[in-house]
Amino acid sequence: MTTVLSAEGLVKRFGDLVAVNGVSFVIEEGETFGLLGPNGAGKTTSISMAAGLLEPDGGAIHVAGTPIRTNSTAGKAAIGLVPQELAIYPDLTAAENLRFFGKLYGMAGDGLAMRVEEVLEVIGLGDRQDDLTKEFSGGMKRRLNIGIGLLHSPQLLILDEPTVGVDPQSRNAILEAVENLSGQGMAVLYTTHYMEEAERLCDRVAIIDEGAIKAEGTRRELVSLVGQRDRVRVSATGDLARAASVAAAMESVYEASPSDLGLEVLVTEASSILPELLSRVAANGATITGVEVFEPNLEAVFLHLTGKALRD
């Protein structure tokens, strides 16, 4: 795979405050990489350096192999930035906003018109393209903000907490759009303090707090750091003691015990063992009526690594 973004040892100071301290990560083509942390953790400062808006006090940024500096435009055409603050003109329509920013990107003619239509479909505003954006809801404005960052088909899309303050319907539309983008080969850098967004969207996640990355990896890799396992609740009747004993003897099962409603089973990875588990339980005296799987989440990992809840 092709590395689109490489951040190496980023450091940024504001007076005596070290806002970012030695942050490093890479993002590959077609990958969504999440920076997960509370407000003030260093997420926005990190991506501002990645986009060439802030000069690092230490370390280096490369996008598509090109060094990114505040005093140079080199490599920046490969970046689409969607900031927290809205960057749209309220007295222009959605389509006019897109055409205006497209011209700033150097686009024109039929190519620009076609791309505007494509982006309007991606962000779900095709039916509102001729409405003034001052009439839009907060969520619709956020979606247009994303569309502006997508216009020039960047190799890297940077999204800084794009769902803050939006309604549930718009939030879901934004998340669906981001999912589709990574599927089309775009590299995405996504910052959030919403654990569920990181779990839904990101191929890999870096947990950042107090300006430093505490851990990085897939959700499964991060969860393994705290030794948490999947919990399977099997609703069943019959000889539950015998079924629990059989389940406990299986490889990858750490604990199995009967409960008032069936069996409680702790396993390494439920998706790989569930068919065999249910087959053995059913063959050894239990009649299964339902199954629920509870996977550990990144909230538990964050609490373990930082000693505080994500929203603190």
Summary of the structure (lengths in Angstrom):
residues: 312
radius of gyration: 23.5
end to end distance: 36.6
largest distance: 73.4
contacts: 1041
relative contact order: 0.14
helix: 38%
strand: 31%
